[in-house]
Amino acid sequence: MKAWEWAVWLALCITPLAVAAASLGSLPDTVAMHVGPDGTIDRYGSKYELLRIACLLALPNLLLMLASWKAEALFAKGLVHGIDDPHNLRVLFLVLGMIETVIYAGIVLSFGRGVLAG
């Protein structure tokens, strides 16, 4: 992988943690951690639990980064089908990582919304 790809992957892995850390200052000490199917909050937790959740949300990007790093080896072993080039596989992984990061940032930012709204 090229240096810019490593930089992008590093940013994608750190973004959920950065968003969670940035949101800690504006959150109350206790935030809603789970909302039931009927829309009622059924679990509260410390705002610092968001950092643990952000680490879990960054894990799939870390795995995609490792798979992207080994794209040539995956091709050589015949484990990739439907994509004709290792470069295209790395681009696919990068796009998936970007989509996941946007979704994860939204998830982390939504934790405090219910508590802040009332």
PyMOL CGO cylinders between C-alpha atoms (Angstrom):
from pymol import cmd
from pymol.cgo import CYLINDER

trace = [
    CYLINDER, 0.00, 0.00, 0.00, 1.07, 3.56, -0.64, 0.3, 1, 1, 1, 1, 1, 1,
    CYLINDER, 1.07, 3.56, -0.64, 1.75, 6.09, 2.10, 0.3, 1, 1, 1, 1, 1, 1,
    CYLINDER, 1.75, 6.09, 2.10, -1.44, 8.05, 1.36, 0.3, 1, 1, 1, 1, 1, 1,
    CYLINDER, -1.44, 8.05, 1.36, -3.50, 4.87, 1.74, 0.3, 1, 1, 1, 1, 1, 1,
    CYLINDER, -3.50, 4.87, 1.74, -1.99, 4.22, 5.18, 0.3, 1, 1, 1, 1, 1, 1,
    CYLINDER, -1.99, 4.22, 5.18, -2.78, 7.82, 6.14, 0.3, 1, 1, 1, 1, 1, 1,
    CYLINDER, -2.78, 7.82, 6.14, -6.40, 7.50, 5.02, 0.3, 1, 1, 1, 1, 1, 1,
    CYLINDER, -6.40, 7.50, 5.02, -6.82, 4.19, 6.86, 0.3, 1, 1, 1, 1, 1, 1,
    CYLINDER, -6.82, 4.19, 6.86, -5.30, 5.65, 10.00, 0.3, 1, 1, 1, 1, 1, 1,
    CYLINDER, -5.30, 5.65, 10.00, -7.71, 8.59, 9.80, 0.3, 1, 1, 1, 1, 1, 1,
    CYLINDER, -7.71, 8.59, 9.80, -10.65, 6.21, 9.27, 0.3, 1, 1, 1, 1, 1, 1,
    CYLINDER, -10.65, 6.21, 9.27, -9.64, 4.16, 12.31, 0.3, 1, 1, 1, 1, 1, 1,
    CYLINDER, -9.64, 4.16, 12.31, -9.15, 7.22, 14.54, 0.3, 1, 1, 1, 1, 1, 1,
    CYLINDER, -9.15, 7.22, 14.54, -12.26, 9.17, 13.49, 0.3, 1, 1, 1, 1, 1, 1,
    CYLINDER, -12.26, 9.17, 13.49, -14.77, 7.31, 15.73, 0.3, 1, 1, 1, 1, 1, 1,
    CYLINDER, -14.77, 7.31, 15.73, -12.49, 7.86, 18.73, 0.3, 1, 1, 1, 1, 1, 1,
    CYLINDER, -12.49, 7.86, 18.73, -11.98, 11.52, 17.87, 0.3, 1, 1, 1, 1, 1, 1,
    CYLINDER, -11.98, 11.52, 17.87, -15.73, 12.10, 17.45, 0.3, 1, 1, 1, 1, 1, 1,
    CYLINDER, -15.73, 12.10, 17.45, -16.46, 10.39, 20.78, 0.3, 1, 1, 1, 1, 1, 1,
    CYLINDER, -16.46, 10.39, 20.78, -13.73, 12.33, 22.57, 0.3, 1, 1, 1, 1, 1, 1,
    CYLINDER, -13.73, 12.33, 22.57, -14.92, 15.62, 21.06, 0.3, 1, 1, 1, 1, 1, 1,
    CYLINDER, -14.92, 15.62, 21.06, -18.50, 14.98, 22.11, 0.3, 1, 1, 1, 1, 1, 1,
    CYLINDER, -18.50, 14.98, 22.11, -17.63, 14.21, 25.75, 0.3, 1, 1, 1, 1, 1, 1,
    CYLINDER, -17.63, 14.21, 25.75, -17.44, 17.87, 26.72, 0.3, 1, 1, 1, 1, 1, 1,
    CYLINDER, -17.44, 17.87, 26.72, -21.01, 18.61, 25.65, 0.3, 1, 1, 1, 1, 1, 1,
    CYLINDER, -21.01, 18.61, 25.65, -22.61, 15.51, 27.18, 0.3, 1, 1, 1, 1, 1, 1,
    CYLINDER, -22.61, 15.51, 27.18, -23.99, 15.14, 30.69, 0.3, 1, 1, 1, 1, 1, 1,
    CYLINDER, -23.99, 15.14, 30.69, -22.31, 12.62, 32.99, 0.3, 1, 1, 1, 1, 1, 1,
    CYLINDER, -22.31, 12.62, 32.99, -25.09, 10.07, 32.34, 0.3, 1, 1, 1, 1, 1, 1,
    CYLINDER, -25.09, 10.07, 32.34, -26.27, 9.39, 28.80, 0.3, 1, 1, 1, 1, 1, 1,
    CYLINDER, -26.27, 9.39, 28.80, -28.77, 7.03, 27.19, 0.3, 1, 1, 1, 1, 1, 1,
    CYLINDER, -28.77, 7.03, 27.19, -26.93, 3.89, 26.10, 0.3, 1, 1, 1, 1, 1, 1,
    CYLINDER, -26.93, 3.89, 26.10, -29.83, 1.89, 24.70, 0.3, 1, 1, 1, 1, 1, 1,
    CYLINDER, -29.83, 1.89, 24.70, -33.29, 2.67, 23.41, 0.3, 1, 1, 1, 1, 1, 1,
    CYLINDER, -33.29, 2.67, 23.41, -35.88, -0.10, 23.27, 0.3, 1, 1, 1, 1, 1, 1,
    CYLINDER, -35.88, -0.10, 23.27, -38.07, -0.89, 20.26, 0.3, 1, 1, 1, 1, 1, 1,
    CYLINDER, -38.07, -0.89, 20.26, -40.86, 1.26, 21.64, 0.3, 1, 1, 1, 1, 1, 1,
    CYLINDER, -40.86, 1.26, 21.64, -38.59, 4.31, 21.85, 0.3, 1, 1, 1, 1, 1, 1,
    CYLINDER, -38.59, 4.31, 21.85, -38.10, 4.36, 25.60, 0.3, 1, 1, 1, 1, 1, 1,
    CYLINDER, -38.10, 4.36, 25.60, -34.62, 4.52, 27.08, 0.3, 1, 1, 1, 1, 1, 1,
    CYLINDER, -34.62, 4.52, 27.08, -33.93, 1.31, 28.95, 0.3, 1, 1, 1, 1, 1, 1,
    CYLINDER, -33.93, 1.31, 28.95, -30.24, 1.71, 29.83, 0.3, 1, 1, 1, 1, 1, 1,
    CYLINDER, -30.24, 1.71, 29.83, -28.19, 4.64, 30.98, 0.3, 1, 1, 1, 1, 1, 1,
    CYLINDER, -28.19, 4.64, 30.98, -24.43, 4.76, 31.35, 0.3, 1, 1, 1, 1, 1, 1,
    CYLINDER, -24.43, 4.76, 31.35, -21.46, 7.01, 31.83, 0.3, 1, 1, 1, 1, 1, 1,
    CYLINDER, -21.46, 7.01, 31.83, -20.55, 9.29, 28.97, 0.3, 1, 1, 1, 1, 1, 1,
    CYLINDER, -20.55, 9.29, 28.97, -17.08, 7.69, 29.05, 0.3, 1, 1, 1, 1, 1, 1,
    CYLINDER, -17.08, 7.69, 29.05, -18.60, 4.41, 27.85, 0.3, 1, 1, 1, 1, 1, 1,
    CYLINDER, -18.60, 4.41, 27.85, -18.75, 6.10, 24.45, 0.3, 1, 1, 1, 1, 1, 1,
    CYLINDER, -18.75, 6.10, 24.45, -14.99, 5.72, 24.17, 0.3, 1, 1, 1, 1, 1, 1,
    CYLINDER, -14.99, 5.72, 24.17, -15.29, 1.94, 24.56, 0.3, 1, 1, 1, 1, 1, 1,
    CYLINDER, -15.29, 1.94, 24.56, -18.06, 1.86, 21.95, 0.3, 1, 1, 1, 1, 1, 1,
    CYLINDER, -18.06, 1.86, 21.95, -15.97, 4.01, 19.61, 0.3, 1, 1, 1, 1, 1, 1,
    CYLINDER, -15.97, 4.01, 19.61, -13.11, 1.50, 19.91, 0.3, 1, 1, 1, 1, 1, 1,
    CYLINDER, -13.11, 1.50, 19.91, -15.49, -1.29, 18.92, 0.3, 1, 1, 1, 1, 1, 1,
    CYLINDER, -15.49, -1.29, 18.92, -16.75, 0.79, 16.01, 0.3, 1, 1, 1, 1, 1, 1,
    CYLINDER, -16.75, 0.79, 16.01, -13.19, 1.39, 14.78, 0.3, 1, 1, 1, 1, 1, 1,
    CYLINDER, -13.19, 1.39, 14.78, -12.38, -2.34, 14.77, 0.3, 1, 1, 1, 1, 1, 1,
    CYLINDER, -12.38, -2.34, 14.77, -14.02, -3.19, 11.39, 0.3, 1, 1, 1, 1, 1, 1,
    CYLINDER, -14.02, -3.19, 11.39, -11.98, -0.43, 9.72, 0.3, 1, 1, 1, 1, 1, 1,
    CYLINDER, -11.98, -0.43, 9.72, -8.84, -1.87, 11.26, 0.3, 1, 1, 1, 1, 1, 1,
    CYLINDER, -8.84, -1.87, 11.26, -9.75, -5.28, 9.80, 0.3, 1, 1, 1, 1, 1, 1,
    CYLINDER, -9.75, -5.28, 9.80, -10.48, -3.74, 6.39, 0.3, 1, 1, 1, 1, 1, 1,
    CYLINDER, -10.48, -3.74, 6.39, -7.12, -1.96, 6.55, 0.3, 1, 1, 1, 1, 1, 1,
    CYLINDER, -7.12, -1.96, 6.55, -5.34, -5.26, 7.21, 0.3, 1, 1, 1, 1, 1, 1,
    CYLINDER, -5.34, -5.26, 7.21, -7.24, -6.95, 4.36, 0.3, 1, 1, 1, 1, 1, 1,
    CYLINDER, -7.24, -6.95, 4.36, -6.36, -4.05, 2.06, 0.3, 1, 1, 1, 1, 1, 1,
    CYLINDER, -6.36, -4.05, 2.06, -2.70, -4.38, 3.04, 0.3, 1, 1, 1, 1, 1, 1,
    CYLINDER, -2.70, -4.38, 3.04, -2.81, -8.07, 2.07, 0.3, 1, 1, 1, 1, 1, 1,
    CYLINDER, -2.81, -8.07, 2.07, -4.85, -7.60, -1.15, 0.3, 1, 1, 1, 1, 1, 1,
    CYLINDER, -4.85, -7.60, -1.15, -2.10, -9.04, -3.36, 0.3, 1, 1, 1, 1, 1, 1,
    CYLINDER, -2.10, -9.04, -3.36, -1.77, -12.13, -1.15, 0.3, 1, 1, 1, 1, 1, 1,
    CYLINDER, -1.77, -12.13, -1.15, -5.56, -12.63, -1.20, 0.3, 1, 1, 1, 1, 1, 1,
    CYLINDER, -5.56, -12.63, -1.20, -5.46, -12.50, -4.99, 0.3, 1, 1, 1, 1, 1, 1,
    CYLINDER, -5.46, -12.50, -4.99, -2.48, -14.86, -5.20, 0.3, 1, 1, 1, 1, 1, 1,
    CYLINDER, -2.48, -14.86, -5.20, -4.32, -17.47, -3.12, 0.3, 1, 1, 1, 1, 1, 1,
    CYLINDER, -4.32, -17.47, -3.12, -7.47, -17.16, -5.22, 0.3, 1, 1, 1, 1, 1, 1,
    CYLINDER, -7.47, -17.16, -5.22, -9.61, -15.88, -2.36, 0.3, 1, 1, 1, 1, 1, 1,
    CYLINDER, -9.61, -15.88, -2.36, -11.06, -12.92, -4.27, 0.3, 1, 1, 1, 1, 1, 1,
    CYLINDER, -11.06, -12.92, -4.27, -13.74, -13.40, -6.91, 0.3, 1, 1, 1, 1, 1, 1,
    CYLINDER, -13.74, -13.40, -6.91, -15.57, -10.83, -9.02, 0.3, 1, 1, 1, 1, 1, 1,
    CYLINDER, -15.57, -10.83, -9.02, -12.83, -8.21, -8.85, 0.3, 1, 1, 1, 1, 1, 1,
    CYLINDER, -12.83, -8.21, -8.85, -10.14, -8.23, -11.51, 0.3, 1, 1, 1, 1, 1, 1,
    CYLINDER, -10.14, -8.23, -11.51, -7.27, -6.37, -9.83, 0.3, 1, 1, 1, 1, 1, 1,
    CYLINDER, -7.27, -6.37, -9.83, -5.81, -6.00, -6.30, 0.3, 1, 1, 1, 1, 1, 1,
    CYLINDER, -5.81, -6.00, -6.30, -5.95, -2.21, -6.74, 0.3, 1, 1, 1, 1, 1, 1,
    CYLINDER, -5.95, -2.21, -6.74, -9.71, -2.39, -7.29, 0.3, 1, 1, 1, 1, 1, 1,
    CYLINDER, -9.71, -2.39, -7.29, -10.03, -4.53, -4.16, 0.3, 1, 1, 1, 1, 1, 1,
    CYLINDER, -10.03, -4.53, -4.16, -8.16, -1.91, -2.14, 0.3, 1, 1, 1, 1, 1, 1,
    CYLINDER, -8.16, -1.91, -2.14, -10.44, 0.80, -3.54, 0.3, 1, 1, 1, 1, 1, 1,
    CYLINDER, -10.44, 0.80, -3.54, -13.50, -1.26, -2.58, 0.3, 1, 1, 1, 1, 1, 1,
    CYLINDER, -13.50, -1.26, -2.58, -12.20, -1.72, 0.96, 0.3, 1, 1, 1, 1, 1, 1,
    CYLINDER, -12.20, -1.72, 0.96, -11.44, 2.00, 1.19, 0.3, 1, 1, 1, 1, 1, 1,
    CYLINDER, -11.44, 2.00, 1.19, -14.95, 2.97, 0.07, 0.3, 1, 1, 1, 1, 1, 1,
    CYLINDER, -14.95, 2.97, 0.07, -16.46, 0.52, 2.56, 0.3, 1, 1, 1, 1, 1, 1,
    CYLINDER, -16.46, 0.52, 2.56, -14.29, 1.98, 5.31, 0.3, 1, 1, 1, 1, 1, 1,
    CYLINDER, -14.29, 1.98, 5.31, -15.42, 5.50, 4.46, 0.3, 1, 1, 1, 1, 1, 1,
    CYLINDER, -15.42, 5.50, 4.46, -19.08, 4.50, 4.49, 0.3, 1, 1, 1, 1, 1, 1,
    CYLINDER, -19.08, 4.50, 4.49, -18.63, 2.73, 7.83, 0.3, 1, 1, 1, 1, 1, 1,
    CYLINDER, -18.63, 2.73, 7.83, -16.89, 5.73, 9.34, 0.3, 1, 1, 1, 1, 1, 1,
    CYLINDER, -16.89, 5.73, 9.34, -19.72, 8.07, 8.39, 0.3, 1, 1, 1, 1, 1, 1,
    CYLINDER, -19.72, 8.07, 8.39, -22.26, 5.66, 9.88, 0.3, 1, 1, 1, 1, 1, 1,
    CYLINDER, -22.26, 5.66, 9.88, -20.16, 5.18, 13.03, 0.3, 1, 1, 1, 1, 1, 1,
    CYLINDER, -20.16, 5.18, 13.03, -19.71, 8.91, 13.53, 0.3, 1, 1, 1, 1, 1, 1,
    CYLINDER, -19.71, 8.91, 13.53, -23.49, 9.29, 13.30, 0.3, 1, 1, 1, 1, 1, 1,
    CYLINDER, -23.49, 9.29, 13.30, -23.99, 6.52, 15.85, 0.3, 1, 1, 1, 1, 1, 1,
    CYLINDER, -23.99, 6.52, 15.85, -21.54, 8.02, 18.32, 0.3, 1, 1, 1, 1, 1, 1,
    CYLINDER, -21.54, 8.02, 18.32, -23.01, 11.52, 17.89, 0.3, 1, 1, 1, 1, 1, 1,
    CYLINDER, -23.01, 11.52, 17.89, -26.56, 10.20, 18.38, 0.3, 1, 1, 1, 1, 1, 1,
    CYLINDER, -26.56, 10.20, 18.38, -25.89, 8.79, 21.86, 0.3, 1, 1, 1, 1, 1, 1,
    CYLINDER, -25.89, 8.79, 21.86, -26.23, 12.12, 23.60, 0.3, 1, 1, 1, 1, 1, 1,
    CYLINDER, -26.23, 12.12, 23.60, -29.02, 13.44, 21.41, 0.3, 1, 1, 1, 1, 1, 1,
    CYLINDER, -29.02, 13.44, 21.41, -31.83, 11.79, 23.39, 0.3, 1, 1, 1, 1, 1, 1,
    CYLINDER, -31.83, 11.79, 23.39, -30.52, 12.99, 26.73, 0.3, 1, 1, 1, 1, 1, 1,
    CYLINDER, -30.52, 12.99, 26.73, -29.80, 16.51, 25.49, 0.3, 1, 1, 1, 1, 1, 1,
    CYLINDER, -29.80, 16.51, 25.49, -33.24, 16.77, 23.89, 0.3, 1, 1, 1, 1, 1, 1,
    CYLINDER, -33.24, 16.77, 23.89, -35.00, 15.99, 27.11, 0.3, 1, 1, 1, 1, 1, 1,
]
cmd.load_cgo(trace, "trace")
